Amino acid sequence: MKLSQELRAFQDRLGHEFVRAELLVRAVTHSSASTPARSDNQRLEFLGDRVLGLVMAEALLAEDEAASEGKLAPRFNALVRKETCADIARDIDLGAVLKLGRSEQISGGRRKLALLGDAMEAVIAAVYLDAGFEAARGVILRHWSSRIEAVEADARDAKTSLQEWAQARRLPPPSYLELDRSGPDHAPVFTICAKLVSGEEASARANSKRAAEQAAAKALLDRLMKDDT
């Protein structure tokens, strides 16, 4: 199979030249664009998630030989979660080469967090199947290395941290309220308010509900931490 010019350029951005070009084509094919002759990337996504997890676990152990499991686990979660995979996908412009059905194209699928994150995992699996674990490890570390070095020692997603803060004070979990949704259907902007039963609250905006909830939780947690000092 001969790759298109766009996919050859993507190989350069990724840092791997495929011997089995069909693996890359499959990795960038969303279920909305699959056909009897062209499989989608869902099975590759499943495999890529596991390959990424192994590489990240190995890298974190090497990065901090003294860290306990309790410290390593939140760092690991921060590095393998869907948002991080989507960020990497944006860095290498994976969205530009995705094969999408018409409905996904119209609804802005090339920018959707979950779709980008899934496709990034599928690409990792494609590299693994094409050239083995060391090749996949090399690609992952090339794009994740700065994040491994910068991940916070007590990294947790903001919603988890806020819930733990509330539980420590015997408060119910925070609630999240959608205050507003604006913009076109293919690129919505959500405004979410994170609120505690004790009355503290904070709001934030983002291009997905999940991201807006995380941002609101972080804003509220930052405010609470400042008040505690």
Beta strands, then each sheet from edge to edge (+ up, - down):
strand 1: 175-182
strand 2: 189-195
strand 3: 201-206
sheet 1: 1+ 2- 3+
end
